[in-house]
Amino acid sequence: MAEILVAEDEADIAVILREILEMAGHHVTLAIDGAMALELLESNPLPDIILTDLKMPRMSGRRLVETLRSDPRTAALPVVLITGAIPNTDDFPPDGSYDYLIEKPFDNSKLIDCVNDALQATVSILIENQEHKELSERFAMLTERQRETMRCLIRGMANKQIAAELGISPRTVEIHRTWVMNKMAAKTLADLVRKGLALGLR
């Protein structure tokens, strides 16, 4: 179940959206415009996704999206636009600032599919961020010499080449290599290379 915030000023459409999403197993909070949506965001835990109309009183959907993206706390929140406005008009936020667009009248199945896709993308990002954090923590556990060894391994250098590069014996390289593989939890050299590239090592 996901927490979904819906910003929609037309009460009948807001109720329909809530019913569709709740039938799909989600919990929905309604806001009558962008200003109320921001108030809810400031006073409550962040939702998993935001659905917003564009033309609303007090604060439009475009202004809401621009405000969300300018705040580090909400910058990564998935946003789905639900509108009857013509795409590419001045009412729309900049390309890339929202994730999906659903035009009114909307198809129920398309709505659910968009929400599920946005939620899945968010989960994937969280997993990637967690994996990167764990890799960074493991890399931080390496000594400076072990980091140098890892960089050489990622560049495809053999033990003798690494020894010459670092001015140490091949036996010492082998010891450092073993520590690197263990600390980075790398099962194979290819796995170590993948992790190194994920950390931006070259």
N, C-alpha and C positions, 0 to 999 in steps of 0.2 A: 504493500500500500504506500502510495506517495502522498505527500502534502502539496496541494496545488492551490495557488492563489489566482483567482480570476478577477480581472478588472473589466467590468462591463456595465455601462450606464443604462442599458435597456433591460428592465427587470425581467421581462418574459424570457429573453434570450439567456440572461444570467441563470435563471432557474433551470432552463433546459440544459445548459452546460453542466450545471451542478448535478442534475439527475443522471445525465449520461456518464459523467466521470465517477460518480459514486456507485453507479451500477457496475462500473469496471473495477471497483474495489478501492478507489482513492478517497481521500478526505479533502473536501473543498471548502475554501474560505472565499467569500465574495466581497468585492470592493466596488463602489459605484463609480469610481473614476481613478485616475492616476494618483491624485493627492491622497485619497484614502488608502490606496495600495501602499504608498510609501509610509504612511502612518502605521499601517499594520506591520510592515517590514521592520520598522524601527522599534516596535514594542513587542515583537514576538520572534521566536526562532525562525530562521529562514526557511521558506518552502523549498521543495525539490524542483519546482518549475512554476513559471508564471505564464498565464494566458491573458492577453490584453487586447481590447478593442483599440482603435485609433482615435476616432472622434468621440471625445468625452468632455464633460464640463470640468472647470477648474484646472485640470491637468490632462493633456492629451496622451495618447499612447506613445506618440513619438517622444514627447518630453519625458515620459516615464522611463522609456528604454534608455534615452540618453543619460538620465540621472542614474539609472542602475549601472550603466557601463562606466560611469565616472567615479563610482564608489568602489574601492577595493573589496569591501565586504560583500557586494552584490554583483561585481563585475562578471563573475563566471556563471551566474544563474541562467539556465536555459529559458528562452523567451519564445513563445508561440504567438504570432499575431493572428487575430481573428477579426476580419473586417470586410465590409462591403465596398470599401474605397478602391479606386482603380490603382493598381500597382504603379510605382514610380512617380506618384504625385508628391507634392510638398508635405503631405501628411505623414509620409513614411519616414521612419528612421533610416540612417545610412545603411547601405548594404554591409552585411557582415556583423551588424549589431544585434540581429535577431536570428533565431535558428530555423523557424518554419513559418510559413504563411498559409492560412486557411481562409478561403473566401466564403462570405455569406451569400446564399444559404449553404451551410456546410453539411457534408455527409458524416453521419455518426461514426462509421467505421474509419473514415479518413482521420477524423479527429482523434480517435483512440490510437490509431497507428502512429500519428505524429507525436502524441504525448509519450507513447511507449518508446519510440525511436529516440526522442530527446532524453528520456530518463536513462535509457541504455547507454547513450553517448556519455552522459554524466558519470555513470558507474564506471565506464571504461577509463575516463579521465582520472577519476579518483584512484583507480587501481594503478594506473600508470604513475600518478604522483606518489603513491605509497611505495611502489617499487623503486622509483628514482630516489626517494628519501632513504630507503633501506640500503641501496647501492652506495649512496653518498656517505652514509654512516659507516659502512664496511670499508670504503676507500679511506676514510679518515682514520681507521684503525691501523692502516699500513704505515710502516716507517718510511722515511724519505727514500732510502735505498730500495725498499720494496716497491714504492711507487715508480721509481725509475725503471726497475726491472719489469714492472707491468707494462709501462709505456713501450719498452723495447719489444716485449712479447706481442703486443698489439700490432706493432709494425712488422711482425713476421720474422723477427731476428732469432737466429739459433743461439744456443747457450754460449758457444765460443765467440760469436759476434757480440753478444751482450757483455761478455767478460772483457773483450777488447774495448768496447764502448765505455764501460764504467770503470775500467782499470782494476778489475778484481779477477779472481780465479774462476774457472768454469764450475768448480765444486761449490764455491760460494754462491754462484748464480743459481745452481740447482737448489741450494737451501732456500734462497730468497724466493725462487719460483714456487717451491712447495708451500711456503708461508703465504704467498700471494694467492695461490689456488685455494688454500684452506680458508683464509680470511674473507675472500670474495665469494666463497661458497660456489666456486666454479667446478663443474664436473669434468669438463674438457677444456682444451685450449680454445676451441671455437666458442664455447660458452663464455670464457673469459674475454675474448675479443668482443663478443656481443655486448657484454656488460660495460666494457671499457668505452665502446662507441656510444652507448646510452649515456655515459657520463661526459661525453664530449672529448674524450682522450684521443690523441692522434700520435 
